[in-house]
């Protein structure tokens, strides 16, 4: 029996011309904070890239199926501005073909958050993995989704269910949920449920996995036992879309094609074996992974032949659009094949309520985005992520320690943490030692450490080139005999401080993470986080795994 969604999809598909249907396949960025009135510089960018002046013109000219918001295109200033931009672009889309846009962004929080404050800061990636809770992940996604939906963003490029297969975190980094496939599956499925509860399209990435490598050397059995596990879980959870990666996995495609251009991977594996019948969207077609071997006019057609439905950010939209149109007219692609993809795209839009709620209330944005209720909920989730890797009896801190020195290395959070600690301690001071502390920065930090009860060293993301300098700074501080607590925002940075007797991981240096850290340090909250990745202790060929730093 046909459902309302079936009828809506059928009616919409029947109204579209071939040109309009091909437009539905494309998702790209446009320049400007306003759909119809970009700045002169933004208008110049649109002219240069698309041959028209405004974002709305781009939508109308190519009958776009989706737009992706990115900071570098000038799309994101304030919540009210983003809401107005969304409404303006949607008016252009509905006027051009009657089909609303999928308005997307990558809002994973942590290191990848296109929409910054006043949007609520939430734990992401390895932080959610550290909590171990699918429920926490679901709540975080629901909160994020509500704020996205309030400003007209109806699709998110997440969850990232790549398993962190690199033991040093160089590739997947803090965006992954962890190195245990079952953990990644649990957190990823929770995120899908949370986004759906907020009326937002969830997009799992990057199929077939392998943590974002350009090429992966694994067996089919290894892929089944690791990478396939979270993808099967999110498909079971009803994920709307799956983003392909440009990774080459010869065990899955002996011809060595990147997954985005591989029928064995996108059709036989993802659709036939994993059982996914939703929308397959490519990763950005401007990336070298699909351009190294094939010309820009070939890539969109090959991606569709492989099984993709949405084509993300081609380097030249006009070339890409016309290559698909020409392929249909020449018989290389059939209109029936285009219809199958458009039907999936329309079903996603109608089933997730995008067509029912096309426009948003610009005046009501502040009642949703960054509310105290959301910030309190985010802190509650964040409290469950702080991880104590090693403890020399310093967590929680001795209440007699009233003079606290905070030293920042490669992070801007030292001042934030110092201010937050000042609410509990008598005297706090922040020192910025820089990402790669030199002798002078180390000398200053050591001199100040001697006049404080405890030193908290904040390290940013693990950077191999700066690791020796940071290690020397920590060693010099330890030599003062003042208690030193090393706090890493990247768990892999713990490997560079094997001599530090007390190490914690926050997975982020956001204000929310620093508040949770303070609550742990002063004993208000018990640290519950568990490392979601195995961190090798040491930095050379003799690096081993400390059992206290490895649970995944």
C-alpha positions as CSV (number, residue, x, y, z in Angstrom):
1,X,0.0,0.0,0.0
2,X,1.4,3.4,-1.0
3,X,2.2,5.7,1.9
4,X,1.9,9.5,2.0
5,X,5.7,9.7,1.5
6,X,5.4,7.3,-1.6
7,X,2.8,9.6,-3.1
8,X,4.7,12.8,-2.4
9,X,7.9,11.3,-3.9
10,X,6.0,10.0,-7.0
11,X,4.3,13.3,-7.5
12,X,7.5,15.3,-7.1
13,X,9.5,13.1,-9.4
14,X,6.8,13.3,-12.1
15,X,7.0,17.1,-12.1
16,X,10.7,17.3,-12.6
17,X,12.4,17.7,-16.0
18,X,15.6,15.9,-16.7
19,X,17.6,19.0,-16.0
20,X,15.9,19.5,-12.7
21,X,16.4,15.8,-11.7
22,X,20.1,16.1,-12.5
23,X,20.3,19.2,-10.3
24,X,18.9,17.2,-7.4
25,X,22.0,15.1,-7.5
26,X,24.4,17.9,-6.7
27,X,25.3,19.4,-3.3
28,X,27.8,22.3,-3.1
29,X,28.7,25.4,-1.2
30,X,27.8,28.9,-2.2
31,X,29.5,32.1,-1.1
32,X,27.8,34.6,1.1
33,X,26.0,35.2,4.4
34,X,22.8,36.3,2.6
35,X,21.1,34.3,-0.2
36,X,20.2,37.3,-2.3
37,X,22.6,40.1,-1.2
38,X,26.2,38.8,-0.8
39,X,29.1,41.2,-0.2
40,X,31.0,42.4,-3.2
41,X,33.8,39.9,-2.4
42,X,31.4,37.1,-2.0
43,X,29.6,38.0,-5.2
44,X,32.9,38.0,-7.0
45,X,33.6,34.4,-5.7
46,X,30.2,33.3,-7.0
47,X,30.8,34.8,-10.4
48,X,34.2,33.2,-10.6
49,X,33.1,29.7,-9.5
50,X,29.5,29.5,-10.8
51,X,29.0,32.3,-13.3
52,X,26.3,34.1,-11.3
53,X,26.2,36.6,-8.4
54,X,24.3,35.1,-5.5
55,X,23.8,31.9,-3.7
56,X,20.2,31.9,-4.7
57,X,21.2,32.3,-8.3
58,X,23.4,29.2,-8.1
59,X,20.5,27.2,-6.6
60,X,18.1,28.4,-9.3
61,X,20.6,28.0,-12.2
62,X,21.5,24.4,-11.4
63,X,18.3,23.3,-9.6
64,X,20.5,22.2,-6.7
65,X,19.4,19.4,-4.5
66,X,21.5,20.5,-1.6
67,X,23.8,23.2,-0.2
68,X,26.6,22.7,2.3
69,X,27.6,25.4,4.8
70,X,31.2,26.1,5.4
71,X,32.9,28.9,7.3
72,X,35.4,29.8,4.6
73,X,32.5,30.6,2.2
74,X,31.2,33.2,4.5
75,X,28.0,31.3,5.4
76,X,28.3,31.3,9.1
77,X,28.2,34.4,11.3
78,X,25.3,34.4,13.8
79,X,22.4,32.0,14.4
80,X,19.9,34.5,13.1
81,X,21.9,35.1,10.0
82,X,22.3,31.4,9.3
83,X,18.5,31.0,9.7
84,X,17.9,33.9,7.2
85,X,20.4,32.4,4.8
86,X,18.6,29.1,4.9
87,X,15.2,30.6,4.3
88,X,16.5,32.6,1.4
89,X,18.1,29.6,-0.3
90,X,15.0,27.5,0.3
91,X,12.8,30.1,-1.3
92,X,15.1,29.9,-4.4
93,X,14.9,26.1,-4.4
94,X,11.2,25.9,-4.1
95,X,10.7,28.5,-6.7
96,X,13.1,26.8,-9.1
97,X,11.7,23.3,-9.0
98,X,9.4,22.9,-6.0
99,X,11.8,20.6,-4.1
100,X,13.4,22.0,-0.9
101,X,17.1,21.8,-0.3
102,X,19.0,19.5,1.9
103,X,21.0,22.1,3.8
104,X,24.0,20.4,5.3
105,X,27.1,21.0,7.4
106,X,29.8,19.1,9.3
107,X,28.9,19.8,12.9
108,X,30.8,17.1,14.8
109,X,31.8,19.5,17.6
110,X,35.3,19.2,19.1
111,X,37.8,19.8,16.3
112,X,35.1,20.0,13.6
113,X,32.4,22.4,14.5
114,X,31.4,24.8,11.7
115,X,28.9,26.5,13.9
116,X,30.7,28.0,16.9
117,X,29.4,29.8,20.0
118,X,26.7,30.7,20.8
119,X,25.9,27.3,19.5
120,X,26.2,24.8,22.4
121,X,29.6,23.1,22.7
122,X,29.2,19.4,22.9
123,X,31.6,16.4,23.3
124,X,32.3,14.6,20.1
125,X,34.4,11.9,18.6
126,X,36.7,10.2,21.1
127,X,35.1,12.1,23.9
128,X,31.8,10.3,23.3
129,X,33.7,7.1,22.9
130,X,35.3,7.7,26.3
131,X,31.9,7.9,27.8
132,X,31.1,4.5,26.4
133,X,27.4,5.4,26.3
134,X,25.1,5.2,23.3
135,X,22.6,7.1,25.4
136,X,25.1,10.0,25.9
137,X,25.8,10.0,22.2
138,X,22.1,10.1,21.4
139,X,21.4,13.0,23.8
140,X,24.4,14.9,22.3
141,X,23.1,14.5,18.8
142,X,19.5,15.4,19.8
143,X,20.8,18.7,21.4
144,X,23.0,19.5,18.4
145,X,20.2,18.6,15.9
146,X,17.7,20.8,17.6
147,X,20.0,23.8,17.2
148,X,20.9,22.9,13.6
149,X,17.2,22.5,12.7
150,X,16.4,25.9,14.3
151,X,18.7,27.7,11.8
152,X,17.5,25.7,8.8
153,X,20.3,23.0,8.7
154,X,18.5,19.8,8.1
155,X,21.3,17.4,7.3
156,X,24.5,16.7,9.2
157,X,27.6,15.0,7.9
158,X,27.9,12.6,10.8
159,X,28.3,10.3,12.6
160,X,31.9,9.5,11.5
161,X,32.0,5.8,12.1
162,X,35.5,5.2,10.9
163,X,37.3,2.9,13.3
164,X,40.6,4.3,14.6
165,X,42.8,1.6,13.1
166,X,45.9,3.8,13.2
167,X,47.5,3.2,16.7
168,X,49.1,6.7,16.7
169,X,45.9,8.5,15.7
170,X,47.5,10.2,12.7
171,X,44.6,9.7,10.3
172,X,41.2,9.3,12.1
173,X,42.4,11.3,15.0
174,X,39.9,12.7,17.6
175,X,37.0,12.5,15.0
176,X,36.7,8.8,15.5
177,X,34.8,7.3,18.4
178,X,37.5,4.8,19.1
179,X,39.4,1.7,18.1
180,X,36.9,-0.9,19.2
181,X,34.4,-1.6,16.4
182,X,31.6,-2.5,18.9
183,X,32.1,0.8,20.7
184,X,32.1,2.8,17.5
185,X,28.9,0.9,16.5
186,X,27.2,1.7,19.8
187,X,28.1,5.4,19.7
188,X,27.4,5.8,16.0
189,X,23.9,4.2,16.3
190,X,23.1,6.5,19.3
191,X,24.1,9.5,17.2
192,X,21.8,8.4,14.4
193,X,18.9,8.1,16.8
194,X,19.6,11.5,18.3
195,X,19.7,13.3,15.0
196,X,16.5,11.6,13.8
197,X,14.8,12.6,17.0
198,X,15.6,16.3,16.1
199,X,14.4,15.9,12.6
200,X,17.8,16.0,11.0
201,X,19.2,13.7,8.3
202,X,22.1,11.7,9.6
203,X,25.0,10.8,7.3
204,X,27.4,8.1,8.3
205,X,30.9,8.3,6.9
206,X,33.2,7.3,5.3
207,X,32.3,4.0,3.7
208,X,33.9,1.4,3.6
209,X,36.0,2.8,6.5
210,X,39.7,2.3,7.2
211,X,39.9,5.6,9.1
212,X,40.4,8.0,6.2
213,X,43.5,6.4,4.7
214,X,44.0,7.0,0.9
215,X,44.8,3.3,0.5
216,X,44.2,0.5,3.0
217,X,46.0,-2.9,3.2
218,X,43.5,-5.2,4.8
219,X,41.9,-8.6,4.1
220,X,38.2,-9.0,3.5
221,X,38.0,-10.8,6.9
222,X,39.7,-7.9,8.6
223,X,37.2,-5.5,7.0
224,X,34.3,-7.6,8.1
225,X,35.5,-7.8,11.7
226,X,36.4,-4.1,12.1
227,X,35.1,-1.6,9.6
228,X,31.9,-3.3,8.6
229,X,30.6,-3.5,12.2
230,X,29.7,0.1,12.8
231,X,28.3,0.6,9.3
232,X,26.0,-2.4,9.8
233,X,24.9,-0.9,13.1
234,X,24.0,2.5,11.7
235,X,22.2,0.9,8.8
236,X,20.2,-1.1,11.3
237,X,19.5,2.1,13.2
238,X,17.9,3.6,10.0
239,X,20.6,6.0,9.0
240,X,19.4,8.2,6.1
241,X,22.6,8.6,4.1
242,X,26.1,7.1,3.9
243,X,29.1,9.1,2.6
244,X,31.6,7.2,0.6
245,X,35.3,7.7,1.2
246,X,37.9,7.9,-1.6
247,X,39.9,5.1,0.0
248,X,41.3,2.2,-2.2
249,X,40.8,-1.2,-0.6
250,X,41.9,-3.9,-3.0
251,X,40.4,-6.6,-0.8
252,X,37.0,-5.1,-1.7
253,X,37.8,-4.0,-5.2
254,X,40.6,-5.8,-7.0
255,X,40.7,-3.2,-9.7
256,X,42.0,-0.6,-7.2
257,X,39.3,2.0,-7.8
258,X,38.6,4.4,-4.9
259,X,35.4,3.5,-3.1
260,X,33.5,6.5,-4.5
261,X,34.0,5.2,-8.0
262,X,33.7,1.5,-7.3
263,X,30.6,-0.6,-8.2
264,X,31.8,-3.6,-6.1
265,X,32.0,-1.4,-3.0
266,X,29.0,1.0,-3.4
267,X,26.6,-1.4,-5.1
268,X,27.5,-5.0,-4.4
269,X,28.9,-4.4,-0.9
270,X,27.0,-1.4,0.6
271,X,23.7,-2.0,-1.1
272,X,23.5,-5.7,-1.7
273,X,25.4,-7.1,1.3
274,X,25.1,-4.5,4.0
275,X,21.5,-3.8,2.8
276,X,21.5,0.0,2.7
277,X,18.9,1.5,0.4
278,X,19.2,5.1,1.4
279,X,21.1,8.0,-0.1
280,X,24.8,7.5,-0.9
281,X,26.6,10.8,-1.0
282,X,30.2,11.1,-2.2
283,X,32.9,12.8,-0.2
284,X,34.0,16.0,-1.8
285,X,34.8,15.5,-5.5
286,X,37.3,18.2,-5.3
287,X,39.6,15.9,-3.3
288,X,42.6,14.4,-5.1
289,X,41.5,10.9,-4.2
290,X,39.1,10.8,-7.2
291,X,40.9,13.3,-9.4
292,X,44.3,11.6,-9.6
293,X,43.3,9.2,-12.3
294,X,40.1,10.6,-13.8
295,X,39.2,13.9,-15.4
296,X,36.7,16.2,-13.6
297,X,34.1,15.5,-16.3
298,X,34.4,11.7,-15.8
299,X,34.2,11.6,-12.0
300,X,30.5,12.5,-11.6
301,X,29.4,9.9,-14.2
302,X,31.6,7.2,-12.7
303,X,30.4,7.9,-9.2
304,X,26.7,7.5,-10.4
305,X,27.6,4.3,-12.2
306,X,29.2,3.0,-9.1
307,X,26.0,3.6,-7.1
308,X,26.3,7.1,-5.6
309,X,23.2,9.4,-5.5
310,X,24.5,12.8,-4.3
311,X,27.6,14.4,-5.7
312,X,29.3,16.6,-3.2
313,X,31.3,19.8,-4.1
314,X,32.6,19.0,-7.5
315,X,35.6,21.3,-8.4
316,X,33.7,22.7,-11.4
317,X,29.9,22.5,-10.9
318,X,29.2,23.5,-14.5
319,X,31.5,20.8,-15.9
320,X,30.1,18.2,-13.5
321,X,26.4,19.1,-14.2
322,X,26.9,19.1,-18.0
323,X,28.9,15.8,-17.9
324,X,25.9,14.0,-16.3
325,X,23.4,15.6,-18.7
326,X,25.6,14.7,-21.7
327,X,26.0,11.2,-20.4
328,X,22.2,10.7,-20.3
329,X,21.7,12.2,-23.7
330,X,24.5,10.0,-25.1
331,X,23.2,6.8,-23.4
332,X,26.1,6.3,-21.0
333,X,23.6,6.9,-18.2
334,X,19.9,6.1,-18.5
335,X,17.2,8.5,-17.2
336,X,15.9,5.5,-15.2
337,X,19.2,5.4,-13.4
338,X,18.9,9.1,-12.6
339,X,15.4,8.5,-11.4
340,X,16.5,5.9,-8.9
341,X,18.9,8.3,-7.3
342,X,16.4,11.2,-7.3
343,X,13.7,9.0,-5.8
344,X,16.1,8.1,-2.9
345,X,16.9,11.8,-2.4
346,X,13.3,12.9,-2.5
347,X,12.3,10.0,-0.1
348,X,15.0,11.2,2.3
349,X,13.7,14.8,2.2
350,X,10.0,13.8,2.6
351,X,10.5,11.1,5.2
352,X,12.7,13.3,7.4
353,X,10.1,16.2,7.3
354,X,12.3,18.6,5.3
355,X,9.4,19.3,2.9
356,X,7.0,19.9,5.7
357,X,9.2,22.4,7.5
358,X,11.0,24.2,4.7
359,X,11.4,27.6,6.5
360,X,12.4,28.3,10.0
361,X,11.4,31.0,12.5
362,X,14.2,33.5,12.3
363,X,12.9,35.5,15.3
364,X,12.8,32.4,17.5
365,X,16.4,31.2,17.0
366,X,17.6,32.5,20.4
367,X,15.0,30.4,22.2
368,X,16.7,27.2,20.9
369,X,20.4,27.9,20.2
370,X,22.8,28.0,23.1
371,X,20.1,28.1,25.8
372,X,21.1,27.5,29.5
373,X,19.2,24.2,29.4
374,X,21.3,23.0,26.5
375,X,24.5,24.2,28.1
376,X,23.7,22.4,31.3
377,X,22.9,19.2,29.4
378,X,26.1,19.5,27.4
379,X,28.1,19.8,30.7
380,X,26.4,16.8,32.1
381,X,27.4,14.8,29.1
382,X,30.9,16.2,29.1
383,X,31.4,15.3,32.8
384,X,31.2,11.6,31.8
385,X,34.1,11.9,29.3
386,X,37.0,13.2,31.3
387,X,39.5,10.3,31.6
388,X,42.2,9.8,34.2
389,X,45.0,7.8,32.4
390,X,47.4,7.8,35.4
391,X,47.0,9.2,38.9
392,X,49.7,9.7,41.5
393,X,47.1,10.5,44.1
394,X,46.6,14.0,42.7
395,X,43.0,13.6,41.4
396,X,41.0,15.2,43.0
397,X,43.5,17.8,44.0
398,X,44.5,18.4,47.5
399,X,42.2,21.0,49.0
400,X,45.2,22.7,50.5
401,X,46.5,23.5,47.0
402,X,45.3,27.0,46.6
403,X,48.0,28.4,44.2
404,X,47.5,26.8,40.8
405,X,49.7,27.5,37.7
406,X,48.1,26.6,34.4
407,X,50.6,26.2,31.5
408,X,49.3,26.0,28.0
409,X,51.2,24.2,25.2
410,X,49.6,24.4,21.8
411,X,46.2,25.4,23.2
412,X,44.3,28.6,23.9
413,X,42.5,27.1,26.8
414,X,45.0,27.9,29.6
415,X,43.3,31.2,30.4
416,X,39.8,29.6,30.3
417,X,40.9,26.9,32.7
418,X,42.6,29.4,35.0
419,X,39.5,31.5,35.3
420,X,37.3,28.4,36.0
421,X,39.7,27.2,38.7
422,X,39.7,30.6,40.3
423,X,36.2,29.9,41.5
424,X,37.6,27.1,43.7
425,X,41.2,28.1,44.5
426,X,42.7,31.1,46.1
427,X,45.2,32.1,43.4
428,X,45.5,30.9,39.8
429,X,47.8,32.0,37.0
430,X,48.0,31.1,33.3
431,X,51.2,30.9,31.2
432,X,51.2,30.4,27.4
433,X,54.3,28.4,26.6
434,X,53.4,28.0,22.9
435,X,53.0,24.9,20.8
436,X,56.7,24.2,20.8
437,X,58.2,25.6,24.0
438,X,61.7,26.8,23.8
439,X,64.3,27.4,26.5
440,X,63.0,30.8,27.4
441,X,59.3,29.7,27.7
442,X,60.5,26.7,29.8
443,X,62.5,28.9,32.0
444,X,59.6,31.2,32.7
445,X,57.2,28.3,33.4
446,X,59.7,26.6,35.8
447,X,60.3,29.9,37.7
448,X,56.6,30.3,38.3
449,X,56.1,26.7,39.2
450,X,58.3,27.0,42.2
451,X,55.9,29.5,43.7
452,X,52.7,27.4,43.2
453,X,51.2,24.4,44.9
454,X,50.4,22.5,41.7
455,X,51.0,22.9,37.9
456,X,48.4,21.9,35.4
457,X,49.9,21.5,31.9
458,X,47.5,21.6,29.0
459,X,48.7,20.0,25.8
460,X,47.0,20.5,22.5
461,X,46.7,18.0,19.7
462,X,49.6,15.6,19.3
463,X,52.1,17.1,16.8
464,X,55.2,15.0,16.3
465,X,57.4,17.9,15.5
466,X,56.6,19.7,18.7
467,X,56.5,16.6,21.0
468,X,60.2,16.7,22.1
469,X,59.9,20.4,23.1
470,X,56.7,19.7,25.1
471,X,58.3,16.7,26.7
472,X,61.3,18.8,27.8
473,X,59.0,21.4,29.3
474,X,57.1,18.7,31.3
475,X,60.4,17.1,32.5
476,X,61.7,20.5,33.6
477,X,58.5,21.1,35.6
478,X,58.6,17.7,37.2
479,X,62.1,18.5,38.3
480,X,60.8,21.4,40.4
481,X,59.1,18.8,42.6
482,X,55.9,20.8,42.4
483,X,53.1,18.3,41.6
484,X,52.4,18.3,37.8
485,X,49.2,17.2,36.2
486,X,49.4,16.7,32.4
487,X,46.0,17.2,30.7
488,X,45.9,16.3,27.0
489,X,43.1,17.4,24.7
490,X,44.3,14.6,22.3
491,X,44.7,11.2,23.9
492,X,47.6,10.3,21.6
493,X,49.6,13.1,23.2
494,X,49.8,11.1,26.4
495,X,52.3,8.9,24.6
496,X,54.8,11.8,24.6
497,X,54.8,12.1,28.4
498,X,55.6,8.6,29.8
499,X,57.3,10.1,32.9
500,X,54.3,12.2,34.0
501,X,52.8,10.5,37.1
502,X,49.4,12.1,36.6
503,X,47.8,12.3,33.2
504,X,44.2,13.1,32.2
505,X,42.5,13.4,28.8
506,X,39.6,15.8,28.0
507,X,39.5,15.2,24.2
508,X,38.9,18.9,23.6
509,X,40.0,22.3,24.9
510,X,36.5,23.8,24.6
511,X,35.1,25.9,27.5
512,X,32.7,23.0,28.3
513,X,35.5,20.5,28.5
514,X,37.5,22.8,30.8
515,X,34.5,23.2,33.1
516,X,34.2,19.4,33.3
517,X,37.9,19.2,34.0
518,X,37.6,21.6,36.9
519,X,34.7,19.6,38.3
520,X,36.9,16.5,38.3
521,X,40.0,18.3,39.7
522,X,38.2,19.8,42.6
523,X,36.2,16.6,43.3
524,X,32.7,17.7,42.3
525,X,32.5,15.0,39.7
526,X,34.1,11.5,39.6
527,X,36.0,10.9,36.4
528,X,34.2,8.1,34.5
529,X,35.8,8.3,31.0
530,X,37.8,5.4,29.7
531,X,40.3,5.6,26.9
532,X,38.6,4.6,23.7
533,X,41.9,4.0,21.9
534,X,45.1,2.1,22.7
535,X,47.8,4.8,23.2
536,X,51.4,3.6,22.7
537,X,53.6,5.0,25.5
538,X,56.8,6.4,24.1
539,X,57.6,7.9,20.7
540,X,60.3,5.8,19.1
541,X,60.5,2.3,17.6
542,X,60.5,0.9,21.1
543,X,57.0,2.4,21.9
544,X,55.0,0.0,23.8
545,X,51.5,0.0,25.2
546,X,50.9,0.8,28.9
547,X,47.9,-1.2,30.1
548,X,46.7,1.8,32.1
549,X,46.5,3.7,28.8
550,X,44.8,1.1,26.7
551,X,41.4,-0.4,27.1
552,X,40.1,-0.6,23.5
